[in-house]
Amino acid sequence: QKEVEQNSGPLSVPEGAIASLNCTYSDRVSQSFFWYRQYSGKSPELIMSIYSNGDKEDGRFTAQLNKASQYVSLLIRDSQPSDSATYLCAVNKVQAGTALIFGKGTTLSVSS
Amino acid sequence: DTEVTQTPKHLVMGMTNKKSLKCEQHMGHRAMYWYKQKAKKPPELMFVYSYEKLSINESVPSRFSPECPNSSLLNLHLHALQPEDSALYLCASSQESRNTEAFFGQGTRLTVV
């Protein structure tokens, strides 16, 4: 089982719709979870972090965490064409000298 | 200011060359990272420095040699690379290596010919 799994997509939504991106992780003791957005040819940009069960909202973005199900999601409300990118789920690996482990990413396409 | 600066932005090198990638941050972060990213793949961890000491080396070939001269700087020395090493090399930093947000530089696009 891969450590962090995401559907690669592409996920296509019309402008103004809600985009829902999902991620599962295998290490039950992971404590920190992040969503990065990466435009083609650019570096990853941090958009959300979440550390405890429940929802965390920031503007049009909502991150959801369920540690019992080992599941993280990102909702993007009122999707815009500028949201078209690859969204990477990252989990902090709980070991000595820990670092982020990334899922393969989900490609989102928002059509106008 | 969440800025991590990498130089150069692009690099083309021959298989016999020696070159270095540089990364700098002024956020007071004590953890710095090198990641490698191939096209349509996620970033793959190479090295982690925590408090200027190498804490993770993900079985990276010795032709890649990291160096952390001080808490703000991170280098990646390259020697005798192969064409398959061509990729986007990303530097990142975080406050500490545990459970904190990491911020990426813009990357160095490396082509080995």
Interface residues (C-beta under 8 A of the other chain):
Chain A: Q31 S32 F34 Y36 K42 S43 P44 E45 L46 S49 Y51 L88 A90 N92 A96 G97 T98 A99 L100 I101 F102 G103 K104 G105
Chain B: A31 Y33 K41 P42 P43 E44 L45 V48 S50 S55 I56 L88 L90 A92 S97 R98 N99 T100 E101 A102 F103 F104 G105 Q106 G107
